Amino acid sequence: MSMRSLLRSVVPVVCVGALAAGPLAGSLHAQVQQGTIAGRVTDAASGQPIASAQLQVVGTNAGTMTNADGQFTIRNVAAGTYEVRALRVGFAEQKQSVRVTTGATATANFQMHAVATTLTPVVTTATGEQRRVEVGNAVAQVNVADVVSTQAVSNIADVLAARTAGVLVTPPTQVGAGTRFRIRGTSSLSLTNNPIFIVDGIRVEGTTGSSSVSVGGTTPSRVNDLNPEEIENIEIIRGPSASTLYGTDAANGVVVITTKKGVAGRPQWTYYTEQTAVQDLNDYPTAYWGWRTGTTAGTTSSPSNTVQCFLTQTVSNVCKQDSVTSFNLAHDKDATPFGTGYRQQHGLQLRGGSDALRYFVHGEYESEDGPTKVPEFDQRWLAARGLTLRDRDKNPNAMTRMTARTNLNLSLPRNLDLALNAGYTSEDLFLPMSDDSGTLGIAANTYGGPGFKYNLNAAGDTLFGWRQFVPHDVYQTETTQGIERLISSASANWRPESWLALRSNFGLDYTNRLDTQLCRFGECPELTAADRQGYKTDNRSNFFIYTLDAAGTATKSLTSTLESKTTVGFQFYRNLFDRNGSDGRPLPPGAVTVTAGAVKAADEATTESRTLGGFVEQNLAWRDRLFVTGAVRSDRNSAFGANFKTVFYPKLSVSYVLSEEPGLHIPAFFNQLRFRSAYGASGVQPGTIDALPYFSAGRTLGESGEQPAVLFQTAGNPNLKPERSTELEVGLDATFWNNRINTEITYYNKTSRDALISRVVPPSAGTGSTTRLENLGEVRNAGWEGLLNATLVQHARFGWDATLTASANRNRLVSLGGLPNIVSSSTSQQREGYPLNGWWSRRLISWDDKDGNGIITYNANPALSEIVVGDTAEYHGYSIPKIEMSLTNGVDLFSRRLRLAAMVDYKGGHLIYNNSERIRCASRNNCRGLIDKTAPLWEQARVVAVREHPSRTVAGFFEPGDFVRLREVSATFSASPALASRIRARSLGLTAAVRNAGILWTRYTGVDPEAFGTTGDAPSSFQAFAPPTYFSLRLNVGF
């Protein structure tokens, strides 16, 4: 059965069933005698109301949340005796027995006791919200609203970096640059290793590398379109043991984002503004130059040529160094391309409502320009010639963004709740030719310049230490990305009976992306004659992601000690990408359109994938201390091969609150001790057309000459199926010493089978492609994750709390399915028994200054050579961190009016390929180990190995990547109500914060161990800018 026919048969049945359920449930509703539960939730110590506390009638699906005054009402509860549970982060859980009578209102007031430290008591799962103690796997949570208001945050990467064990976030290095997310290692050789993103229940686009024009390695990421100011919290589901019910594509983890909602009560306005200075304070490498005097002008160094004398040449008497000079243009006030960037935010939020209608409304304007500027020497050069750059070119890396969001929650009669969410983003991004962009890039000309300031080009212009092109040349290549994005959803929750809850959700994430690149006639860098003739590229793409899901949950007390909850549902995803591209070149003077190009080209691309899945989940709770969950999901996907129809993903989890078990005699200092374990499976779908044979247009030579033809291009694979990951997770959670310390420790073992690998196709297949994807491989990730959250000191005037997270991952390629080793590149291989994307090269075994002259040399005679290189490529190490740790300390002073906080994080156990230094030594001819006799011998040895040894091995440039970074520092002042009232405000807060404050320790000799322009699985640090430092001042005013 095809996907279309399946949808035609399933969807009408679901719709008819939903329509039929209405009258039936209504009649049942009228027959059951019902009452109401109402009350108020307050702080036991202060008597103040507690807003947004969650109330639940145990054993039913009935529940609600308190309004701003702490009041709540739960209607249409069947007559009987119940326990009502109250939950709120920061307070101990409470339960109270209530008797409901027909037509009457039962009262249940709660006085909740604050606890020093607690995790959020409720988490979001694929079937809805669930108490944390009932879930058998670890769910990481980040209180985004708190992070944003007290730290220097500009994107989602800033929110998540170093806050969650097992989640590796590589931050962007430029304005608008992409972000890399890896959760519990890398699992796929051929498909994405990115997690999926869910916003308010719908799937959204989170692609990294989202651009169709190139500026080098840096590319935008769609997840950074999301505005952290609109987000309440983020939950991270870290593996298949928890992500089973999210289906195919969830094997790499799920990032669940919940935006802010309204709270019943009077309208509350909040204005915020953030003013930020952005500086690149990194230490970029110094360039060296070995001057020589030869017998001719061609063998004598001058400011206008590249003639030098290298160390090994001095030993072989090829030349003699007259002197060695060095120059660092980043440190020179005339030559540096770095200044102070500026970021500003202005936002206004409104939230409030009644029990029937609650609303959250938000609007924001944001602009940011990076620290990359036009150097002073370049400004003088332009002024002397009466020239000027366009405003756009003076700030080549900039972004402006406007966002708006409206969230409405309606509580209607007959226990029907509706939620309408809509968020809109309009963004313009400007990116310069920068990292990894060859000769034309800013970084290439920064890293590659000579070791002196006054070098000359062919026209006699002084380049001030730049290699070939100066910024005013590079910045005139204008690359722009425009984004118009709407994320909207509508959901309904209906409780026709206290034991039955029905929900449905529909949403669309629509993104319009416009990528342009313009090189005007006579303005761009003259790498070739054609470059100066100008060109315009204009590519327009549309992304559509549709989400439709529905489910029903039935709850029943099987006995006085055993509760049952059964959920049945289905999900449908449709992902559509549509692109039209055009290009025109060369351009006449003054032209800026594709139409003006003398030669025009156009292209188009459309891809679509669909997933239809169904699931059933059964939960059993015994004495509210032992929870067992079993589930299975089945998926059909349009990317599966024709011979593979349906995949099934099972799930089983157990959570046992040991401290609630009287017979175990748990020590009294434990407030809660919980054992949990989970097993589950999930997958990643193949590429949209990986399974399909397809053809291309061409020409063939027949009897009457050349004629049009259709060529068999790719064989496809009708047996193609998703990569399938299974995971076992075991954990122990504890809260003790009067709730002042929370701990979580988790072990996981994830195996990914049916990994897609390219198998070579024999020529007899008759296709243009030489390979096809097959499900052959197996990859394993295993590791530990830990969380320690402690309140060390708690007094009215002084407090001290700390959070420690840690994780370790071991990655191994178990099988290639009988295929030979895969050589991915000159430095990366895939071999059984080793990590994916590990670093490989012929090892630089040793070096020795045998003649004692302080210079390392190579000789073909092993007895005379001062370096020893291995005969074959060897494994050197992981390409991404194996170990991560972060420590956050917070101190509250002056009756908690002033809070000081700092985060330090460590990453290690991996190697970084210092490709920037490799190219400086191998071809830019300006590194210290090549020229300066005082350079350490190990630096000289790796230079000799890469330049003179026949292997040209780069092993010496694989460096330990371990580092400790001061990730963020902040001071937040919260004014007293009396002080805030002087400006007629409800609240007043001021935060000063610094992000990326600096590297405290590292073994890496490059610019920065997080200086990556690309976001792939094994990026090298190649001519990339490093993360800048943000100095922010934020004002929050509530009315």
N, C-alpha and C positions, 0 to 999 in steps of 0.2 A: 504494500500500500504506500502511495506517495505521501509526502508531507502535506500537500494541499488537500488530498482526499481525506487524510486523517483529521485535519483541522475541520473540514466540512462536516465530518461525522461527529466529532467531539464537541465542538463549540455550541451547535444548536442544542445538544442534549443538556449541556451545562446551563445554557440560558433558559431553556424550558423548565429545567429543574428548579432554577432559582425563582422563576415566576410562580411556579406551582407551590413552592415552599411558603410564599407569603400568606395566602389565605389559610393554609393548613396551620402555620404557626400562629396566625391570628386567632383561629378558633381555639387552639390549645391554650393560648394566652388568656383567653376569656374564661376558660374552664378552671384554671389554677388560681387558688386564692393567694393574693399577694399583699405585701406590705412594704415598708420603707425603713432604711437604716440611715440615721443622720447623726452628726456630732461635730466635734472640733478637736483639732490636734494642736497641742501647744508644747513649748519647751518647759520641762519640769522645773528647771532652775530659774528661768526668768519670767515664765508665764507668757512669753511672746508667741504669737501664732506661727505655725510652721507651714509655709506654702509649698505646693508641689509634692507633698507627701502622698504616697500611693496606698490606697486602701483596697483590700481584697477580701471577699467573702470566701473563706477556705472551703474547698470542695465544690465550688461553682465557678462560673465564668464572670460573675458579677464583680464590679470594682469601679473605682473612680480616683480622682486626685483632688487634694484640697485646693481651695482658692487662696488669694492673698491674705485673707483673714483666718486661714487655717480651717475653714468650714468645709464640710462635705455632705453629700446626699447620695445614697444608693437606692434607686427606686426599683419597683417590680421584683422584689425578692419573695420567693415562695415562703409561706408560713412554715415556721420551724425554728429550731435552735441551731445557731451557727457560731463559728469562731471568725472574728474579723481581725485581719492582720494589717498592721501599719508599718510601712517601710519608708525610710528617708536616709539618704547618704549623710553621714555624720552623726547619726543617732542609732541607738540599739533597737532592734526589731521588737515590736510589742504585739501581743494577741489578747483579745478580749472576747468573752462569751456573750452573745446577744440572742434574745428570743424575739422573733418576728411574729406578729399576729396580723390577721387579715384586716386591711384597711387602716392600720395604725402605723405610727412611726416609732421605732425603737431607737433609743439614744445610746451612743458609744463614744465617749470622750476619751482621748488619749493624752497622757502627759509623758512625752518621750524624753529619755535621758541621753544627753550628748555623750559621745564616746571620743576618745582622743584620736584614734585612727581607724578608718574603715574603708573598705572598697565599696563601690556602688553596689547596692544589694540586688539590683535588677539588671539583667543583660538582655540584649536583643538577639533572637535566634531567627531562623528561617520561618518558624511557625508563629512568631510573635514574641512578646516580652515574657521572660521567665526569671524566677528567682535564681541568683547565682548559685546557691547551695544545691539546687536541683540539677545543675548542668555538670556533666562528667568530664568536661574539658576546660582548660584555662582560656579565659577571654580577657584580652588586654583592653584597658579603657584609658582614654585621655579626656580629661575635662577641658575641652577646648576653650570654653567661655572664660575659664580662669586663666589659662595660659595666655590667651590673646590680650587680656586686660593687664597682665603683669610682666610681659616679656616683649622683646623686639621681634615681632612675627610679621612676615610679609606674605607667606604662602603655606600650603599644607606641609611641605617638607620641613619648614621651620617648626611647625607644631609637633611633628612626629619624630624628628631626629633625636636619637639617643634616649627616648622616653620609654621604649617598650623592649623587653627582652625578646630576642629572636627576630627582630625586625630591623633590617639594615636599610638605612635611608642615606643616600648620597646627595648632599644638598647642591643646588645650582651655584654656578660660579659667576654668572652674569645676570643682568636683569632679563627676565623672561626665559632663562635657560631651563632645560629639562631636569627631572628628578628621577633617580633610580630607586625602586623599592624591591627588596628581596626578603622573603619571609621563609625562614628555616631552610636556607640554602638554595641551590640551583638544581633543577630536576630535568630540564629538557635540553637536548642537543639542537633541535630544529625549530621548536615553537617558543612562544613567549614564556618568560619566567616571571612576568608581572602578575600581581594579584588583580582581582576584579574589584570594582568600586560600586557601592550601593548608596544612594542618597534618598532618604525617606522612603525606602522600600523599592526603589526602581534602579535598574542597572544604568550606569552612566559611563561615558567615554573616559578612559584614563590612559590613553596611548602616550608613550614616550616617543620622542623623535617625530613629533607631529608637524611636519613641514615638507613641502615639495620643492623647495629651493634650498641651496646649500650656502652656508657661510663658514663651513668647516665642520668641526665636531659638534658645536653647540646647536641644539634644536629644542624647541619648546615642548612642554608636556601639558596635556589637556587637564590633568588633575590640578594643576596650579591655576586653572581658571576659577576654581571654587574659592569663595571668599571665606576665610576663617572667621570673620566677624559674624557671619550668619549661622555658625555651627555651634550647637550645644555640646555635643560630645562625639567622640569617634571610638568605635569598638573594632578590634582587630581579631579576626578568626584565623588562627595561624596554620591550620593544616586540614587535610581530608577528614581527620577524626571529628572535626567540628563542622566542616563545610559541606558535608554530604548532601544535605537538602538544598543547597544552592546549585547543585548539578554540575553538568559539564562546563568546564572553564574555571571551576573553583578550587582546583587542586593546589594552586599556588597561594591560596589564602584569600580572604575576603576582608575588605575595609568597609565597615558599615558606618555611614555618616548620618547623624540625626541633626536636623537644623532646629533652630530655636522655635518655641511655641509660645502662644499667649497664655497668661495666667488670669483666672477670674479675679476681678478687682478693679479698682479705679485705674484710668490710663496712666502709664508710666513712660515718660519720655527720657531718653538717654542720648546725650550728644557726646561724641568723642572726636578728638583730633590727635594725630600723631605726626611729629616733625622729626625727620631722621637725616643725619649726615652719613654718607656712605664713602668709605675710604678703603683703598687697597694698600694695606700695610705689610704685605708679604715681601720677603727678601728674594728678589729675582736674581738669577746667576750673573756673575761678573764675567765679562768677555776679556780675553787675553790676546796679545799680539806679539809675535816674535820677529823683531826687526833685523834685517840683514843688509849688508852692502856687497853687491856682486860686481862682476867685471863689466856688466852692461846695464842699461836702464831696465831691461827686462828681467834682470836677476837682482835688482835693488828695490827694497821696500820703499813705497811712497804712499801718501794719503789717497792716491787715486788708483792704486792697483791692489792686487791680493797676494803679492809676493811676501812670503814669510820663511822663517827658518824654524823647523820643529826640533824637539829634543833628540829624537832618534837620528835626525839628519846631522846633528852636531857630532854625534858619536861616530858616524860613518864618514865624517869630514866632507859632506856635501856642502855644508855652509857653516857659518859661525854667527851666533846671535850677537848683534851689537847691543841690544837691550830688549827688555820685556816690559810692555806697558799693559795696563788694565784699565777698564772703564765699565761702569755700571750705569747705563742711561736711566734706569729707574730711580737712581739716587741723585741724578743731576737735574737742577731746577730748570735748565733750558730744554733738556731732551726728554724728560719723563712724560709719558702719556697719561699719567695718573694725577687726578685732582680730587676734588671733593664732590661726590654726587649728592643728590637731594631727593628725598622721598617725603611725600605728604599724603595724609589721609584726613578726610572729613566725613563723618558719618552721623546719621540720625536714626534712632530706633524708637518704635512705639509698641508697647505691649499692654494688654489688659483684656477687658471683656466681662461677660457674665457667665453664669453656669450654662447658659444656652449657647453663647457665642463667645469664643476667645480668639484673639487676633495678635499677630506679630507682623510688623511692617518695618522694613529696613531700606535705606538708601545710602549710597556711599560714592564719593569721588576719590580717586587715588591716582597719583602720578609719581613716577620715579625715573630718574636718569642716573646711570651708573657712573663710576669714577673714571671711566675712560674719556679723555679730553684731547683737545688739540694742543700740542706742546707749545711753549713760548717761542722757540726758534721758528716753528712753522707759522705762527701768527705773524712774526716779524717778516718772514719771507713773503707772505701774502700781502701784507701792508705795503711793503716796499715796491710792489708791482701793481698796487692799486686794485688788488683782488680781494675777494671775501668769500667765505663759505656760506652756503645756505644755513639757516638756523637749524634745519634738520641734520645737517652734516656736522655741526658744531657739537651736538650731543648724539653721537652715533648709536648709543645703547640706551634706549628710553622706552617707557611704557606709560600709557594713560588708560585708565579703566574706570568704568561706571558700572555699579551693580545695584540691583533692586530685588527685593523679595517680599512676598506677601504670603503668610500662612494663616489659614482660617480653620478653626475647629468648631464644629456645630454639634450640639447635643439635641437630638430631636425626640419627639414622643416615641413610645414603644421601644425604648432602648436602642435607638439607631444613632450612631455617631458618624459624622462625615468629616473628612479632612481634605482641604484643598491647599496645595502647595505650588508656588510658582516662583522661580528665581531667574533673573535675566542678567546677562553679562555682555557688555560692549567694551571691546578692548582693541587698542592699537599698539603694536609692538614694533620697535626698530632694532635690528640686529646688525652689527658691523661684521665685516670679514675679520675673523679673529683667530681662534685656535684651530689647529689641524687643517688649515685652509691653504697650505702651500705657500708659495712665494708671495701671494697677494695679501696674506693675512697680517694683522697687526702683531700677533704673537710671534709669527715667524720672523718678522723683521726686528722684533724686540730681542728675541733669544739669539738671533743669528748675526748681530752686528759685530764690528771689529773691536779690538781692545783699545780704542782711542776715540776721541771725541770729534775731531775735525776731518773725517773722511769725506772724499769728494766723489760725485757721480760724473758721468761722461760729459755733462753740461757744465761742470765746474761748480755745481751747487754743493754746499756743505751739508752733510746728512746728519751731523751731530750724533754719531754712533749708531744710527739706524743702518740696517743691512743694505737694502736696495730701494725700497719704497718708504716714503714718509707718510704720516697719518693723513695729511690733506689729500694725498693720492688715493689711499685706501678708503677713506670715509665717503668718497663720492660715488662708490658703488652702494646704492641705496636698496636695502632689503627690508621689506615691511610685511607684517602679518596682521590682518584684521580678523577679529573674532566677533561674531554675533551668536549668542548661545542662550537657549531657553531650556530649563529643566522644570518640568511641570508634572504633577501627579494628583490623582484623586483617589481617595480610599474610603471605604465604608466598613463599619463594624456594627453588626446587628446582633443583639442578644434576644431572640424571641422567647427563650426560656432561660431560667437561671442556670440550667445545665448545658445549654447549647449556645455557641457563638459562631457567627458566620462573618467572614471578612472577604473583601475583594479590593483589588488595587490595580489601577491603570496609570501608566505614565509614559512620557516621551522626553527623551533628551535629544534636542536638535541643535546642531552646531553648523554654522556657515563660516567657512574659513577662506580667506582671500590672501594668497601668497603672491607677492610681486617682487621683482628685482629689476632695477633700472640702472643702466650705465649710459649716461648721456654721451653724445658725440664729442670726442676730444677731451673727455674728463677723467676716464678711469685709468688705472695703472696700465702701463704699456708693457705687458708681458709678451704679447705678440701684436703685430700690426692690426689684427682684426679687433683686438680689445678696445682700441681707441676709436673704432668706428661706431661703437654703441650698440646696445641691445635692450629689449624689454621682454620680460617674462611675466605672464599673468595667468595664474592657476586658481581655479575656483572649485572648492570642494564642499560637499554637504554630507553630514553624518546624521543618521537617524537611528536611535535605539528605542524600540518599543518594548514595554514590559506590561504583561497582563498576568495576574495571578488571582486565585481564589482558593479559599479553604474553609472548612468547617471543623469546629472543635467541640467534642462532647465530653462533659465531665460528670463522673458518677462516683459516689461513695459505695464501693463494693461491700465493705464491712465497716465497722466502727474504727478500724485501724488502717484500712487500705483504700486509697483513692486512685481512681483511674481517669486518665485523660487521653482521648483518641482524636487525632487530627488527620484529615484527608484533604488533599488539595492538588492543584495543578498550576503550572507556570508556562508561560509562552514568552520567548524573546525573539525579536526580529532586529537584526543589525544590518543596516543598509549604508553603503558608501558610494557616493556618486561624484565624479570629478571631471572637469573639462579644463584643459590646459592650452595655452597659446604662447607663441614666441615670435618676435619679429626682430630682424637684424640684417644689415647694419641700419642705423638710424641717421636721418639727415640732421643737420644742426638745429637745435631747439625742439626736436620731437621727443615726446615722452610716451607714446602709445605703440602698441603692437601693430596697429593698422599702418603706421608710418614706416614700418620696416620694409626693406626691399625684398627680403625673403621671409616668408611667413610659414609657420608650422603649427599644427594643432594636434591634440590627442585627447582621448577620453578614456575613462575607466569606471566600471561599475562592479561592485561586489556585494553579495547579499548572503547572509546566513540566518537560519532559523532553528530554534530549539523548542521542542515541546516536551515537557516533563510532567510526570505525576508522582505523588509520594503519599505514603501513609506513615504515621508515627504514633507509637503507643507509649505513654508514660504511666508508670506505677509508683505511688508514694506510700511507704509503710511507716506509720507513726511519725510522719513528717521528719524522718531522719534517714531513711534509706530510699533512694530514688533510682529507678531503673528505666531506661529509655531504649526502645528499639525502633528502627525505621528502615525503610527502603525507598529509593527513588529510581525511576526509570526515565531515560531520555532518548528521544530521537532527534537527530540533527541533520540538517541539509548537507553538511560537509562530510558526513560519513560515506563510505563507499557503498555502491549499489547492493553489494552482497551482505552488508552489515546493517542490520535494522535498528536494534534497540540495545542500549547498555543499561545495566542495573548497578546501583550503588547502595550497599547495605551500611547500617550504622547500629552500634550498640554501645551504651554508656551506663556507668554506675557511679553514683555519688552517695557516700555513706558518712553521715555526721556522727563520728565516733564519740564525741563529747556528750551527745544526747543519749548514749547507751548506758543505762545504770550499771550493768554488769561488768563494764570494762574498767571502772575505777580510774578514770582519767584524772591526773593531778589537778588540783583546784586552780592553779595559776593559768590553766587553759580556759579561755572564754569559749573557744570553738576549735575543734580539731576535726578535719574532714579528709577522708580518702576519696580519690576519684580516679576513674579510668575510662577511656573511650577508645573505640575502634571504629574506623569509617573509611569510606572510599569516595573518590571524586575523580574528575578527569580534566583534560584539556583537549578541545576539539582540534582537528587538523585545519590547515588553511582552507579558505573557501573553495578553491578549485584544485586542491592537492589530489583529490581522488579522481578527477575527471580527465579523460582524454580530450585534447583540444587541438585545433588546427590553426594554421596561419596562411595568410595570402602570400603568393609568390609567383614566380614564372618558371616555366619548364621548357625545354627544347624538344619540340616535336618534329614531325616530318615536314611541316610547313613553316618551321622556324619557331621563335619564341612565342609563347602564348600564356595567358593567365592560368594559374593553377592553385589548388588548395593542397597544402603540405601537411602531412601528419607530424605534429610538433612534439606532443607529449603523450606517453602511453596511458598515464593515469594509473589508478589502483582501485579496482572495485571492492577489494577486501579491506580497505583502509578503515581504521577505527580510532577512537580517541586514545591518547596516552592516559593510562589509568594509574592512579596513585592510591595506595592503601597506607593507613597510618595507625599505629598503636601509641596511645598516650597514657601515661600514669603519673599521678601527682598527689601531693600532700599539702594541704593548706592549714594554717594555724593562726589563731588570734589569741593573744595571751597578755598577762599582766594588765588586767583591767582595760582590755582593748587598746593598749598603747602600742602594741607591735602586731603587725600582720606579716605573714610570710607565705610565699607560694614557691614550691619547687616542682618542676615538671621534667619528665623524661619522655622523649618521643623517638619513634623509629618509623621513618617513612620510606616506602619502596615504590618507585615509579616504574611500571612495566609497560610494554608495548610502546616504548619510546620510538619516535619517528627518526629514522636514519636513511640517508640517501644511499641507495644501492646502485652500482653501476649497471646500466642496461647494455646488453650486447648489441653490436652494430646491426645484427640481423633483425632487431626489433623494428628497424626502419624509421626511427623517430629522430627529430632534430635534437632532442634533449638526450644527454648521455647518462642521466640518473633518474630514479624515481624514488619517492618516499615509501618506506615499508615499516611496519611495526615490529622492530627487531630488538631494541635495546632495553636495558634495565639500569636504573640509577637508584642509589640509596643515600638518604640523609638521616643521621641520628645525632642526638644531642641533648643538652640540658638547658633549662631556663630557670632563673630564680628571681624572686622579688622579695625585698625586705623593706617594709614601710614602718617607721618608728617615730613616736613622739617621745623625745628624750627628756624634755623639760616642759612642764605645763603649769604655768602660774598666770594670774590675772595680768601681771605687768610684763611677763617675759615668757617666751616660748621658743622651743628649738625642736624642729622635726627634720627627718632625713629619709630619703628614699634611695635604695640601692637596687639596681637591676643588673643581671649578668646572664650571659648565654654563651654556649659553645656548640659548634656544629662540625660534624665530620661528614664530608661528601665523598662518594666513591662511585665510579662507573663500574657496575658489576658485569655487564655483558654488552657486547656489540652485535650479538646475534650471529656470531661466526664470521663477521666481516673483519678485514685487517684494520690495523690502527688507522685513525683518521688524523691527517696532518692538516689542521685548520689554517695555520699560518706558519711563518718562520719561527714563531715563538710559542705557539699553542698547539697542543695535540690532545686527542681523545684516545686514551688507552685503558683497557680493562685493569681494574685494581687501583686506579689513580683518580684524583678529583677531576671533575669536568673543568675544562678551560684552564688547566694548570699551565705553569710556565715551563717550557722545554727549550733546551739549547745545549750545545757542547760545552761542558763545564770548564771554566778557568780554574784548573786544579791548584796551581801554585805559581808563585813568582819569587825571584831571588836576584838581588843585585850582585851577581857573581864577581864582576870586576870592580865593585866598590866605587863606581863613579857617580852614584846617585841617580842614574838614569836606567830605566828598564828598556831592554831591546829584545827583538825576536831574531832568531837565526834558524835557518832550515836544519842546521846541525843540532840535534838535541843536546849535545854536550856543551854547546855554546849558547843556546837559547836561554833567556832569563824568564820565560813563561812556559808553563806546561798546560796544554789544552787536551781535554778528553777526545777519544776517537769517535764517539757517537753522541747523539742528543740524549740528555738525561733530564729527569724530572727535578725541578728546583723548588716548587712550592705552590701554594694556593694563590689564586689571583684576587680573591676577595677575603675579607677578614674571617677567621675561624672563631675568634673570641671577641666579645663585646661586653663592656661594663660601663655603667654610668652612676654617678653619685650626685644627688641633689640635696643641698642643705638649705634650710630656711630658718631664719631667726626673727621672732616677733618682739618688738620693743615698744615701750611707752603705751602700755595697756593695749597692745596689738594695733596701734595706729601706724606703726612703721614696720614694714617687713623687708628684710634683706634676704636675697636668695642667689644661689649660684649653682651651676651645673658643670661638672667635669666628666668627660667621657673618654674611655679608652677603647681602641680597636687594635687588634694584633693577630699574630699567627699567620700572616700572609706576606707576600712579596709584591712590590710595585715595580713595574717596568719603567724605569726612568728614561723614557724614549726621548725626552727633550735633551737630556745630557748626551745621549747616544748620538743624536743628529748633530749636536754642537761639536762633538769630537770627530765624528766620521766624515762630515761634509761641510759644516759651517766653519770648521777650523778655528774655533775660538775658545775651546775649553782649557782649563788649567792643566789637566794631565797631559795635554799635547804639547804645551809650550813652556810652562813654568817649571824650572828645575827644583823648586822648593815644594812641588806638589807631592803628596804622599805616594809611596810606591804602589799602593793598591790602585790609586787613580791612574797612574801611568800604565800599570799592567793591563787594565781593562781597555785603555785606549789602544795600546799596541795590539791586543787581541782582536779588536774590532776593525783595525785599519790594516794590519800587516800579516796577521796569521792567515793562512789559506782558508780556514773555516769562517773567518769574519764573525766569530761568535760574539753574541751580545750578552752572554751570561754575566759579565761583570756589571751590567746595568740593572740586574734584578736585585733590588735592595729591600731590606727588611722594612715593612710598612707600618710597624708598631708606632703608635703615638698616643699622647694624652693631650686633649684639647680643653681649654676653658671655653665651653660652648656658649654659656650665657651667664650674665650677671645682671641683677636688677635690684632697685630700691623702690618700694611702693608706699606712698603715704595715703592713708584713708582718713579724711577729716571727720571730726566728731559731728553728730547731727546739729549741735549748736552752731558750729563754725559753718557748716554747709547752709544752714538756714539764713545766714547773713546775706547770702546771694540768692535767697529764696529757692534753694536747691534741696532736693531730697537726699542726695549723696554727692560727694566730691572726692575724687581720687587723682593722684599724680604719680606717674611712674617714670623713672629714668632707667634705661636698660641698654646693655651692650650685647650684641650677638657676634659670635666668632671672635672672641676677645684675644685669642692667640694660642699657639702651640706651646704647651708647657714642657713637653719632652717628646723626642722622636729619635728613631734610628735612621730615618730617611734623610738623604742629603739633597733631595730635590726641593722645589719651591714649597710644596705643601702636599701631605699625603692624601688630600682630598681634591687635588687639582686635576680634575678630569673634565674634558670637554664633551666626551661622548657618554652615553648611558647604556652601553651594551653589557654583555655578560662578563667580559674580561677587558676592560678598557686600559690602555696604557696612558701614562701621563705624557702626552705629546704636544708640546708647544701650547700648553693650556694656561689660562689665567687661573689663579687660586681664589678661594672664597673670600669676598671682601668682608670688612667689619662694619656693622651697623651701630650707630650711636643714636638712640631714640629717646624722645621725651613725649609722653602721652598724658593727655588730660581726659578724664571721664567725669561728666556732670549729669546727674539724674534729677529729673523734675517730676 
